[in-house]
């Protein structure tokens, strides 16, 4: 007789994964004790000191191939560590973009010289990266960007403006998305170039948002010269390369648990004798479990290409449901601006950063479901 094949799915973490989670939670708690707790920590918790500690612990480049200096660990390990850091509010922002996006992009598309020059600094927690993508008139429409890089022999000459550039004022390098060719379809002339942020001609202006955070920046480029060898991948190939990066950005655990500390606070102060309150807590807990499964599918590459749009949409809208619950449970205390309320005010940004929910639904409909454009 043929062997019996079980159709059950086991969601139990392995003993090794549980130990890693305990270890990461303890490390995150110590980081909070030393450097403070931060709301939406991967965006607002900037600490170079803690990034160096993450590197020494082996928590940076965990899943990068060993031949590039990484840990060669399973992708699920980084999810576990990242979740514990973000839930605790540990300051991971100084190394988050480099570890999550720039390092993998350089491993996949970069030259050997670029890998040798830039990967060690990311792995050591020494360099901070920002991403020069959004422009004042090119929000979610990457193909319409205007910032240009003109070929001038051994250099590129860059002119233009970026906005909403997280950590533009703190970063060592900008991973710049810019136009190198105006011929053909708009998306075909876009390239990715590494720009050292101390290069002459760069002006940076911090933007203070309604929560008083100042990680967003405007960045102006005026005749900025960078070496020709700083172009990553194929000239004009950035559209496809950037879409691959956005898969990392949109389908991560950071899109689900950024306000988990506020949720825990609300549960600790609310009236759990009220059956309606208990029902809402249960509903939100279910949302966390669904969101985590969606993220795990992304991490394990089990989701269809482009499905990270659906993962981001669900997870960030869930975070806004959490904020609504916390506001109501805090009652009059929510009118007092403190650390907890500052985090709650950040809520409207969840469904905007990394692409709005409307854009995500369009991507899901057109690229995943194959629906006709409206």
Order of alpha helices (4+ residues) and beta strands (2+ residues): alpha-alpha-alpha-alpha-alpha-alpha-alpha-beta-beta-beta-beta-beta-beta-beta-beta-alpha-alpha-alpha-alpha-alpha-alpha-alpha
